[in-house]
Amino acid sequence: MQAIIMAAGRGTRLRPWTDTIPKPLLPIAGRGTLLRTFDALPSVIDEVIVVVGYLQEQIRVELGETYAGKRVTYVVQDPLDGTGGALRRVESLVRDEPFFILNGDDLYSRKDLESMCKHSRSILVCRKQITSKNDTWKVKDGHVCELSTSPAGSEVLVNAGAYVLGHEWFETTPVLVPGKTDEWSLPHAIPQILSRVPHIAIEATYWQPCGTPEEVQVAERLITSWQFFCLEGPWCQNFTHKMSRAMRAPVCMITCGCCLRISIKILSARAIEKKMSAARYSPRTIEKIGMDPESQRLAAK
């Protein structure tokens, strides 16, 4: 399966940081959103088409011809005419159906992306209360049915910038981004095909845009302020149960800020050390959950 990642924008809202660094490579807790997105891609993705533009040389150097075991192809977007313009530029390279599209400056959960891949057409949506008038998705019986404007203060399903689409999208009439005269929208063209091709709505368990300084700060806090235990592999369910009993308290399941997979969030590193020590986990279990050397020493006592 092919994935298209949008990584061409100038990131004007993040200046002066983006004067010398492309927005998708702007370090957030040490790594750019583009690299984290590659890490979150489902294993079914074997080729990634990266749409580049502003400071594209840095992205090409960072990713090379393969990254994270996936072949990388580049398409230049010039002029920068929106997500709709970017997707139409890659039409000749899209051989697979369906295909994946993601924003290169957002953080996603691998679990959500894998859920999207289970359907031939799907759109990632995120439930939130909006603070200003915004375009939002209407969903009926699990299917996306309309893109409409909702007023500030509404609890709605916003567009999260990730899609599994088919070639029928390229047959749509281009639609301008609302309020723009030189940018074409990817999502605003989708309603033209909803009546004949159903699209499943996948509600995000985790989605963090990183397009403003405030959003970057939120992402930084999420990634760096908590200690995470990443749950991967066949031992996850048993480990969750054991950790729940050791904690003697509810375990909060969230998305890991390091690898963007579902994880356990514990209140603090010191709390983890105490609980792990009390539970007397084996060195093998401690190794699996990736504790730092000092925490490993305390937990193994």
C-alpha positions as CSV (number, residue, x, y, z in Angstrom):
1,M,0.0,0.0,0.0
2,Q,1.2,3.5,-0.8
3,A,1.1,6.5,1.5
4,I,1.3,10.2,0.6
5,I,2.7,12.5,3.2
6,M,2.2,16.3,2.8
7,A,5.4,18.0,3.8
8,A,5.7,21.0,1.5
9,G,4.4,24.0,3.5
10,R,6.3,27.0,4.7
11,G,5.1,26.8,8.3
12,T,4.6,30.6,8.5
13,R,2.9,30.4,11.9
14,L,6.0,28.8,13.3
15,R,8.4,31.5,12.3
16,P,11.2,32.3,13.1
17,W,11.8,28.5,13.8
18,T,10.9,27.6,10.3
19,D,13.1,30.2,8.7
20,T,15.8,27.6,8.5
21,I,14.1,24.3,9.2
22,P,11.1,22.8,7.3
23,K,8.1,22.5,9.6
24,P,7.9,18.6,9.4
25,L,11.5,18.4,10.7
26,L,11.1,20.9,13.5
27,P,12.4,19.1,16.6
28,I,9.6,18.2,19.1
29,A,11.2,16.5,22.0
30,G,14.2,15.7,19.8
31,R,12.4,14.4,16.6
32,G,10.4,16.0,13.9
33,T,6.7,15.2,13.2
34,L,7.6,13.7,9.8
35,L,9.9,11.1,11.4
36,R,7.4,10.3,14.0
37,T,4.7,9.8,11.3
38,F,7.0,7.3,9.5
39,D,7.3,5.4,12.8
40,A,3.5,5.3,13.2
41,L,2.8,4.0,9.7
42,P,1.2,0.6,9.5
43,S,3.3,-2.3,8.3
44,V,1.1,-2.7,5.2
45,I,2.6,0.6,3.9
46,D,5.6,-0.3,1.7
47,E,6.1,3.0,-0.2
48,V,5.8,6.6,0.9
49,I,5.4,9.5,-1.6
50,V,6.5,12.7,0.2
51,V,5.3,15.9,-1.3
52,V,8.0,18.5,-0.7
53,G,8.5,22.1,-1.4
54,Y,9.9,24.6,1.1
55,L,13.5,23.7,2.2
56,Q,13.0,20.3,0.5
57,E,16.7,19.5,0.5
58,Q,16.7,19.0,4.2
59,I,13.8,16.5,4.0
60,R,15.5,14.6,1.2
61,V,18.7,14.3,3.2
62,E,16.9,13.2,6.3
63,L,14.8,10.5,4.7
64,G,17.0,9.4,1.8
65,E,15.6,6.8,-0.7
66,T,14.4,4.5,2.1
67,Y,13.4,5.2,5.7
68,A,12.1,2.9,8.4
69,G,12.1,0.1,5.8
70,K,9.9,1.9,3.4
71,R,10.8,3.1,-0.1
72,V,10.6,6.9,-0.4
73,T,9.6,8.9,-3.5
74,Y,9.5,12.7,-3.7
75,V,7.2,15.0,-5.6
76,V,7.8,18.7,-5.7
77,Q,4.8,21.0,-5.1
78,D,5.4,24.3,-6.9
79,P,3.5,26.5,-6.4
80,L,2.3,25.7,-2.9
81,D,-1.4,25.5,-3.7
82,G,-2.9,23.5,-0.8
83,T,-3.5,19.9,0.0
84,G,-5.8,19.4,-2.9
85,G,-3.1,20.7,-5.3
86,A,-0.5,18.5,-3.6
87,L,-2.6,15.3,-4.0
88,R,-3.4,16.0,-7.7
89,R,0.4,16.3,-8.4
90,V,1.0,12.7,-7.3
91,E,-1.8,11.1,-9.4
92,S,0.5,9.6,-12.0
93,L,2.5,7.9,-9.2
94,V,-0.5,6.4,-7.3
95,R,-0.8,2.8,-8.6
96,D,-2.4,1.3,-5.6
97,E,-6.0,1.5,-4.5
98,P,-6.8,2.4,-1.8
99,F,-4.0,4.7,-0.8
100,F,-3.1,6.6,2.4
101,I,-2.8,10.4,2.8
102,L,-1.4,12.1,5.9
103,N,-0.3,15.5,7.0
104,G,3.4,15.6,7.7
105,D,3.2,18.1,10.6
106,D,0.7,16.2,12.8
107,L,1.2,13.4,15.4
108,Y,-0.9,10.3,14.9
109,S,-1.5,7.0,16.7
110,R,-0.4,3.9,14.9
111,K,-3.5,2.1,16.3
112,D,-5.7,4.7,14.6
113,L,-3.8,4.4,11.3
114,E,-4.1,0.6,11.4
115,S,-7.8,0.9,12.0
116,M,-8.1,3.1,8.9
117,C,-6.3,0.6,6.8
118,K,-8.9,-2.0,7.6
119,H,-11.4,-0.1,5.3
120,S,-11.2,0.6,1.6
121,R,-12.2,4.2,2.3
122,S,-11.9,6.0,5.6
123,I,-11.4,9.4,7.1
124,L,-9.8,10.2,10.5
125,V,-11.9,12.5,12.7
126,C,-11.3,13.9,16.2
127,R,-14.0,14.8,18.6
128,K,-13.4,18.1,20.3
129,Q,-14.9,21.4,21.3
130,I,-14.0,24.1,18.9
131,T,-13.2,27.7,20.0
132,S,-13.9,29.3,16.6
133,K,-16.2,28.6,13.6
134,N,-14.8,25.6,11.7
135,D,-15.6,23.1,9.0
136,T,-16.5,19.7,10.6
137,W,-17.6,16.3,9.5
138,K,-21.1,15.0,10.0
139,V,-21.3,11.2,10.6
140,K,-24.3,8.9,10.3
141,D,-24.2,5.2,11.1
142,G,-20.4,5.3,11.1
143,H,-20.1,6.8,7.6
144,V,-19.0,10.3,6.8
145,C,-21.9,12.1,5.1
146,E,-21.2,15.8,5.0
147,L,-18.6,18.5,5.6
148,S,-20.3,21.6,7.1
149,T,-19.5,24.7,9.1
150,S,-20.1,24.5,12.9
151,P,-20.1,27.5,15.3
152,A,-17.7,28.2,18.1
153,G,-18.4,26.3,21.3
154,S,-19.7,23.2,19.5
155,E,-18.5,19.7,20.3
156,V,-17.9,18.3,16.8
157,L,-15.8,15.9,14.7
158,V,-13.0,17.9,13.2
159,N,-10.9,16.8,10.3
160,A,-7.6,15.2,11.4
161,G,-5.8,15.2,8.1
162,A,-5.5,11.5,7.5
163,Y,-7.5,9.6,4.8
164,V,-7.7,6.3,3.0
165,L,-9.0,7.2,-0.5
166,G,-9.4,5.8,-4.0
167,H,-8.8,7.0,-7.5
168,E,-12.3,8.4,-7.7
169,W,-11.0,11.4,-5.7
170,F,-9.0,12.5,-8.8
171,E,-12.2,12.8,-10.7
172,T,-13.6,15.5,-8.4
173,T,-13.9,19.1,-9.3
174,P,-11.2,21.1,-7.5
175,V,-12.5,23.1,-4.5
176,L,-10.7,26.2,-3.0
177,V,-9.9,26.3,0.7
178,P,-12.6,28.5,2.2
179,G,-11.4,32.1,2.3
180,K,-8.4,31.4,0.0
181,T,-8.0,32.2,-3.7
182,D,-4.8,30.2,-4.4
183,E,-5.1,27.1,-2.3
184,W,-7.1,24.0,-3.2
185,S,-8.6,21.7,-0.5
186,L,-8.3,18.0,-0.3
187,P,-11.1,17.4,2.2
188,H,-13.6,19.8,0.6
189,A,-13.6,17.8,-2.6
190,I,-14.5,14.5,-0.8
191,P,-18.3,15.3,-0.4
192,Q,-18.6,15.0,-4.2
193,I,-18.0,11.2,-4.0
194,L,-19.7,10.3,-0.7
195,S,-23.0,9.4,-2.2
196,R,-21.5,6.7,-4.5
197,V,-18.5,5.6,-2.5
198,P,-19.0,5.2,1.3
199,H,-16.2,6.5,3.6
200,I,-15.9,5.1,7.1
201,A,-15.3,7.6,9.9
202,I,-12.5,6.5,12.3
203,E,-12.6,8.5,15.5
204,A,-9.0,9.3,16.7
205,T,-7.8,8.0,20.0
206,Y,-4.9,10.4,19.6
207,W,-4.2,13.3,17.3
208,Q,-2.0,16.3,17.9
209,P,-1.6,19.0,15.3
210,C,1.7,20.9,15.5
211,G,1.1,24.0,13.3
212,T,1.4,26.8,15.9
213,P,3.8,27.5,18.7
214,E,1.0,26.7,21.2
215,E,0.4,23.3,19.6
216,V,4.1,22.5,19.6
217,Q,4.3,23.3,23.3
218,V,1.3,20.9,23.9
219,A,3.1,18.2,22.0
220,E,6.4,18.8,23.8
221,R,4.6,18.5,27.2
222,L,2.9,15.3,26.1
223,I,6.1,13.7,25.0
224,T,8.4,14.8,27.8
225,S,6.4,15.4,30.9
226,W,5.4,11.8,31.6
227,Q,7.0,8.4,31.8
228,F,5.5,5.9,29.4
229,F,5.5,2.1,29.2
230,C,5.1,1.2,25.5
231,L,2.9,-1.9,24.9
232,E,4.0,-3.8,21.9
233,G,3.8,-7.5,21.0
234,P,1.9,-10.5,22.2
235,W,2.7,-9.9,25.9
236,C,0.8,-6.6,26.0
237,Q,-2.5,-7.8,27.5
238,N,-0.9,-9.9,30.2
239,F,1.4,-7.0,31.1
240,T,-1.4,-4.6,31.3
241,H,-3.2,-6.8,33.8
242,K,-0.1,-7.3,35.9
243,M,0.6,-3.6,36.0
244,S,-3.0,-2.8,36.9
245,R,-2.8,-5.1,39.9
246,A,0.6,-3.8,41.0
247,M,-0.7,-0.3,40.8
248,R,-3.9,-1.0,42.7
249,A,-5.4,1.9,40.8
250,P,-7.0,2.5,37.4
251,V,-4.5,2.5,34.6
252,C,-4.9,5.3,32.0
253,M,-4.5,4.1,28.5
254,I,-3.2,6.8,26.2
255,T,-0.8,7.2,23.2
256,C,2.9,7.0,23.8
257,G,4.6,10.2,23.0
258,C,7.8,8.4,21.9
259,C,6.4,5.9,19.4
260,L,2.8,6.9,19.2
261,R,1.4,3.5,20.1
262,I,-1.0,2.8,22.9
263,S,0.7,2.9,26.3
264,I,0.2,3.0,30.0
265,K,0.6,6.4,31.6
266,I,1.9,6.4,35.2
267,L,1.9,9.6,37.4
268,S,5.7,10.1,37.6
269,A,9.0,8.4,37.2
270,R,9.4,8.0,41.0
271,A,6.0,6.4,41.2
272,I,7.0,4.0,38.5
273,E,10.2,3.1,40.3
274,K,8.4,2.4,43.6
275,K,5.6,0.3,41.9
276,M,8.0,-1.6,39.8
277,S,10.2,-2.3,42.8
278,A,7.2,-3.5,44.8
279,A,6.0,-5.7,42.0
280,R,9.5,-7.3,41.6
281,Y,9.3,-7.6,37.8
282,S,11.9,-9.8,36.1
283,P,14.9,-8.3,34.3
284,R,13.3,-9.5,31.0
285,T,10.1,-7.7,31.6
286,I,12.0,-4.5,32.7
287,E,14.0,-4.7,29.5
288,K,10.8,-5.0,27.4
289,I,9.3,-1.9,28.8
290,G,12.5,0.1,28.2
291,M,13.3,1.6,31.6
292,D,16.4,3.8,32.1
293,P,19.3,2.1,33.9
294,E,18.6,3.6,37.3
295,S,14.9,2.6,37.2
296,Q,15.9,-0.9,36.0
297,R,18.2,-1.2,39.1
298,L,15.4,-0.1,41.5
299,A,12.8,-2.2,39.8
300,A,14.9,-5.3,39.9
301,K,15.6,-5.1,43.7
